[in-house]
Amino acid sequence: MADLTDLTDLTEPAQPLPSLAARRAWLDTLKARQRDMLGELAQVAGIVPHSALSDDPQGQFARLAAFVDGTDLRAATDDARTWLLNRLGLYLAHYVMARHGGQLTVQDNPQQRFYLAFVVSGMDAPVPAGARLDPFTLAYDAIHALPRIPLGTLLATAEHALT
C-alpha cells in the first residue's frame, strides 16, 4: 500500500498568476470579439437572430438559461467548456451592464476581492459604489457545479448580493 503522507509528487506545481498587462490584453481581445462571440453562442443555443444576445440581453435570458441548464456538459471536452465559459461570461457581463450600468474591467487591486478577474464595476445606484460582479465565475459555476445550479438562480443570487 502506498504511503499517502507525502503527496508532493502527486500534485501539480503552482501556476504563476498572469500579469495584469496580460489580463488587460485578454480582456481587450474579448471586448473586440464580443459581438461575434455572442453570435456564436446564440447560434449554438438555437437563438435567432444570432445578434439577439448582443441586441437584447435581458430579453434573451430565459432562452439562454434554458439552453445552459438543459445541456448535459458531463461529456464535454475541456476545450468545449472553455469555449462556453468565455461566451457565457461575456453574455452575463453584457446582461448585468444592461440592467445595472457599469463596465467590464480587470480588477487590478491585489488587496481586494477578485484580483485579476474580469468584473463588472461602476454600476448605477442602488448598487453601492465599489461593488463588483464577476460574470465569469457565475458562468463557471453554471457549467461546472455538481449538482448543477440553474443559471437564473446564480444570477439572482449575485444580483441580490449587489444590493
C-alpha positions in Angstrom: 0.0 0.0 0.0 1.3 3.5 -0.9 2.3 5.9 1.8 -0.1 8.9 1.4 1.6 11.1 3.9 3.8 12.7 1.3 1.8 13.8 -1.7 4.2 16.3 -3.1 4.9 14.1 -6.2 1.2 13.8 -6.9 0.3 17.5 -7.0 0.5 19.9 -9.9 3.1 22.7 -9.5 1.6 26.0 -8.6 0.9 28.1 -11.7 2.1 31.7 -11.5 -0.6 34.4 -11.7 -0.9 36.0 -15.1 0.4 39.6 -15.3 -2.0 42.5 -15.1 -0.9 43.5 -18.6 -1.7 40.0 -19.9 -5.2 40.1 -18.3 -5.9 43.5 -19.7 -4.8 42.4 -23.2 -7.0 39.3 -23.0 -10.0 41.5 -21.9 -9.4 43.8 -24.8 -9.5 40.8 -27.1 -12.7 39.6 -25.6 -14.3 43.0 -25.9 -13.2 43.3 -29.5 -14.8 39.9 -30.3 -17.8 40.2 -28.1 -20.4 40.6 -30.8 -19.1 37.7 -32.8 -18.7 35.5 -29.7 -22.2 36.2 -28.5 -23.4 35.4 -32.0 -21.6 32.1 -31.9 -23.3 31.4 -28.5 -26.7 32.3 -29.9 -26.2 30.0 -32.9 -25.2 27.0 -30.7 -28.2 27.8 -28.3 -30.6 28.0 -31.2 -31.4 31.7 -30.7 -32.4 33.5 -33.8 -31.4 36.1 -34.9 -27.8 35.4 -33.8 -27.5 39.1 -32.9 -30.2 38.8 -30.2 -27.8 38.1 -27.3 -26.0 41.4 -28.1 -29.0 43.4 -29.0 -31.4 42.3 -26.3 -29.5 40.5 -23.5 -32.3 40.9 -20.9 -35.0 39.6 -23.4 -33.0 36.5 -24.3 -32.0 35.4 -20.8 -34.7 32.8 -20.4 -33.9 31.2 -23.7 -30.2 31.1 -23.0 -30.7 29.9 -19.4 -32.9 27.0 -20.7 -30.1 26.0 -23.1 -27.4 26.2 -20.4 -29.5 24.4 -17.8 -30.7 21.8 -20.2 -27.4 20.9 -21.7 -25.6 17.8 -20.3 -22.0 19.0 -20.1 -20.5 15.9 -18.4 -19.1 14.5 -21.6 -17.9 17.9 -22.9 -14.2 18.4 -23.5 -12.2 20.9 -21.6 -12.0 23.0 -24.8 -15.8 22.9 -25.2 -16.3 24.0 -21.6 -13.7 26.8 -22.0 -15.5 27.9 -25.3 -18.8 28.1 -23.4 -17.3 29.7 -20.4 -15.8 32.6 -22.4 -19.0 33.3 -24.3 -21.4 32.8 -21.3 -19.2 35.1 -19.2 -19.3 37.8 -21.8 -23.1 37.4 -22.1 -23.6 37.7 -18.4 -21.4 40.8 -18.3 -23.5 42.3 -21.1 -26.7 41.3 -19.3 -25.6 42.9 -16.0 -24.4 46.1 -17.7 -27.7 46.4 -19.5 -29.5 46.1 -16.1 -27.2 48.0 -13.8 -24.8 50.0 -16.0 -21.1 49.8 -15.4 -18.3 48.4 -17.5 -16.3 45.2 -17.8 -12.8 45.7 -16.4 -9.9 43.8 -14.8 -9.9 44.1 -11.0 -6.4 45.4 -10.6 -6.1 45.9 -6.8 -4.4 42.9 -5.2 -5.8 43.9 -1.8 -9.4 43.5 -2.9 -11.6 40.6 -3.8 -11.5 39.2 -7.4 -7.9 40.3 -8.1 -7.1 39.9 -11.8 -10.7 38.7 -12.5 -12.8 40.3 -15.2 -15.5 42.2 -13.3 -18.4 44.5 -13.9 -17.9 47.6 -11.8 -19.1 51.2 -11.7 -22.7 50.2 -11.7 -25.6 52.6 -11.1 -27.4 53.1 -7.8 -28.8 51.4 -5.9 -25.8 49.2 -6.4 -23.2 50.6 -3.9 -20.1 52.3 -5.3 -17.2 50.0 -5.4 -19.4 46.9 -5.9 -18.1 44.3 -8.3 -19.7 41.3 -10.0 -17.6 38.5 -11.6 -19.7 37.2 -14.5 -17.1 34.6 -15.5 -17.3 33.0 -12.0 -21.1 32.8 -12.5 -20.5 31.2 -15.9 -18.0 28.8 -14.4 -20.5 27.7 -11.7 -23.3 27.3 -14.2 -21.0 25.0 -16.3 -19.1 23.1 -13.6 -21.1 22.9 -10.4 -22.3 19.5 -9.4 -25.1 19.2 -8.8 -25.9 21.8 -11.5 -27.2 25.2 -10.3 -29.7 26.9 -12.6 -28.3 30.0 -14.3 -31.2 32.1 -13.1 -30.5 31.1 -9.5 -26.9 32.0 -9.8 -27.6 35.4 -11.4 -30.4 36.2 -9.0 -28.2 35.4 -6.0 -25.4 37.6 -7.4 -27.7 40.5 -8.2 -29.2 40.2 -4.7 -25.8 40.4 -3.2 -25.1 43.7 -5.1 -28.0 45.5 -3.4 
